[in-house]
Amino acid sequence: MPPPYRAAIVTVSDSVAQGTREDRSGPAVRRVLEGAGWTIKSTEVLPDDFSLIRERLGALTSDVDVDAVFTTGGTGVGPRDRTPEATTSVMERSLPGVAEMMRREGMKKTPLAALSRAVAGVKGKVLLINLPGSPEGAEDSLRVILEVLPHAVDVVRGEPVHAPAAPATPESEAAPAAEPAEGSSA
């Protein structure tokens, strides 16, 4: 069994960083991760500042003490929403399917989820995942991808893993035996 998965959580919000609003999204992400057995190594708040976000994500992904860095906030279309750009500037490989899963599920609740510019990727042996800034959006998005994260972390760590076999279908279980070819001795 692999050791517990370890995460850092970064809330990106000018108002939370200035102390004019309480951080509710970071704690929501923490609750979901801890409920799934993850260990939270750090939580912090940054303003919507490209350079600060990029610098901090670079430092966190250089830290061998975390398997994933989750950001919450700064993923919309507002003029200061720069979290995806900062994340992309740090990551080495993209995981577009992860962000697509979150958007697809979010659009079941609100068409505004289509405006999310969240990205996911890998830097070294660390996953980088952008989550929405609202507590509900962050929780919902995280729950959607929670099932794939352990496998992703294990693969990124370089651990020998095998994808689970596809479930058997009635057709595959009831496949007829091959009949001998005409003229062959069976």
C-alpha positions in Angstrom: 0.0 0.0 0.0 1.5 3.4 -0.9 2.1 5.9 1.8 -0.6 8.5 2.3 -0.9 11.1 -0.4 0.3 14.5 0.5 -1.1 17.8 -0.6 -0.5 21.6 -0.5 -3.4 23.9 -0.8 -3.1 27.5 -2.2 -6.1 29.8 -2.1 -5.7 32.6 -4.7 -7.8 35.6 -3.8 -7.1 39.3 -3.4 -9.8 39.8 -0.8 -8.8 36.8 1.3 -5.1 37.9 1.1 -6.1 41.4 2.2 -8.1 40.1 5.1 -11.4 41.5 3.9 -13.0 38.1 3.3 -12.7 34.7 5.0 -11.1 31.8 3.2 -13.8 29.2 2.8 -12.5 27.5 -0.3 -9.2 26.3 1.1 -10.8 24.7 4.1 -13.4 23.1 1.8 -10.6 21.5 -0.3 -8.9 20.4 2.9 -12.0 18.7 4.2 -12.5 16.7 1.0 -8.9 15.7 0.8 -8.6 14.7 4.4 -11.9 12.7 4.1 -10.2 10.8 1.3 -7.2 10.0 3.4 -4.8 12.7 2.1 -2.3 14.4 4.5 -2.3 18.2 4.1 1.3 19.5 4.4 0.6 23.2 3.9 -2.2 25.7 3.3 -1.7 29.3 2.3 -3.3 32.3 0.7 -1.9 34.4 -2.2 -3.3 37.5 -4.0 -4.2 37.3 -7.7 -0.6 38.1 -8.8 0.9 36.1 -11.6 4.5 36.4 -10.4 3.7 35.4 -6.8 1.6 32.5 -7.9 4.2 31.2 -10.3 7.0 31.6 -7.7 5.1 29.7 -5.0 3.9 26.9 -7.3 7.5 26.5 -8.5 8.7 26.2 -4.9 5.9 23.8 -3.9 6.5 21.5 -6.9 10.2 21.4 -6.1 9.4 20.1 -2.6 9.5 16.3 -2.4 7.2 16.5 0.5 4.0 16.9 -1.6 2.4 14.8 -4.3 -0.1 17.4 -5.4 -0.6 21.1 -5.2 -4.3 22.3 -5.4 -5.1 25.9 -6.1 -8.5 27.3 -5.5 -9.5 30.6 -7.1 -8.3 32.8 -10.0 -9.6 30.5 -12.7 -12.4 32.6 -14.1 -12.4 35.4 -16.7 -11.9 38.3 -14.4 -9.2 40.8 -15.2 -7.0 39.6 -12.3 -7.7 35.8 -12.7 -4.3 34.5 -13.7 -4.0 31.2 -11.8 -4.1 29.1 -15.0 -1.4 31.1 -16.7 0.8 30.9 -13.7 0.2 27.2 -13.4 0.9 26.6 -17.1 4.2 28.5 -16.8 5.3 26.1 -14.1 4.1 22.7 -15.3 6.0 20.4 -17.7 3.1 18.3 -18.9 -0.5 19.0 -19.2 -3.4 16.8 -18.0 -6.3 18.2 -20.0 -8.6 15.4 -19.2 -8.6 16.3 -15.5 -9.7 19.8 -16.2 -12.3 18.6 -18.7 -13.8 16.2 -16.1 -14.2 19.1 -13.7 -15.8 21.4 -16.3 -18.1 18.7 -17.7 -19.4 17.9 -14.2 -19.7 21.6 -13.3 -21.8 22.4 -16.4 -24.4 19.9 -15.1 -25.1 22.4 -12.3 -24.5 25.7 -14.1 -23.6 26.7 -17.6 -21.2 29.3 -16.1 -18.8 26.4 -15.4 -17.9 26.7 -19.1 -16.1 29.9 -18.2 -13.6 28.1 -16.0 -10.1 28.2 -17.4 -8.7 25.7 -14.8 -5.8 23.6 -15.9 -4.1 20.5 -14.5 -0.6 19.2 -15.1 2.6 17.8 -13.8 5.9 19.3 -12.7 8.5 16.8 -11.8 6.8 14.3 -9.5 4.0 16.7 -8.4 0.5 17.1 -9.7 -0.8 20.7 -10.2 -4.6 21.1 -10.1 -6.6 24.3 -10.4 -10.0 24.3 -8.7 -12.7 27.0 -8.8 -12.7 29.7 -6.2 -16.2 29.1 -4.7 -16.3 26.6 -1.9 -19.0 24.6 -3.6 -17.3 24.7 -7.0 -14.0 23.7 -5.5 -15.5 20.8 -3.5 -17.6 19.5 -6.5 -14.6 19.7 -8.9 -12.3 17.9 -6.5 -14.9 15.1 -5.8 -15.2 14.5 -9.5 -11.4 13.9 -10.0 -10.7 12.3 -6.6 -11.0 8.8 -8.0 -8.2 9.3 -10.6 -5.8 11.1 -8.3 -4.2 8.1 -6.5 -3.4 6.4 -9.8 -2.0 9.7 -11.3 0.2 10.2 -8.2 1.5 6.7 -8.3 2.4 6.9 -12.0 4.0 10.3 -11.5 6.0 8.9 -8.6 7.3 6.2 -10.9 5.7 3.4 -8.9 4.8 0.2 -10.8 1.1 0.4 -11.4 -1.3 -1.3 -13.7 -4.5 0.2 -14.9 -7.5 -1.8 -13.6 -8.9 -4.3 -16.2 -12.0 -3.3 -18.0 -15.1 -4.8 -16.4 -16.3 -7.9 -18.1 -19.3 -7.5 -20.3 -22.1 -10.1 -20.9 -20.8 -10.4 -24.4 -17.2 -11.1 -23.4 -18.3 -13.7 -20.8 -20.5 -15.6 -23.2 -18.2 -15.6 -26.2 -18.7 -18.8 -28.2 -15.8 -21.2 -28.5 -14.1 -21.0 -31.9 -15.1 -23.8 -34.2 -12.4 -25.7 -36.0 -11.7 -24.6 -39.6 -13.2 -26.8 -42.3 -10.8 -29.6 -43.3 -8.8 -29.4 -40.1 -8.5 -32.3 -37.7 -9.9 -31.4 -34.4 
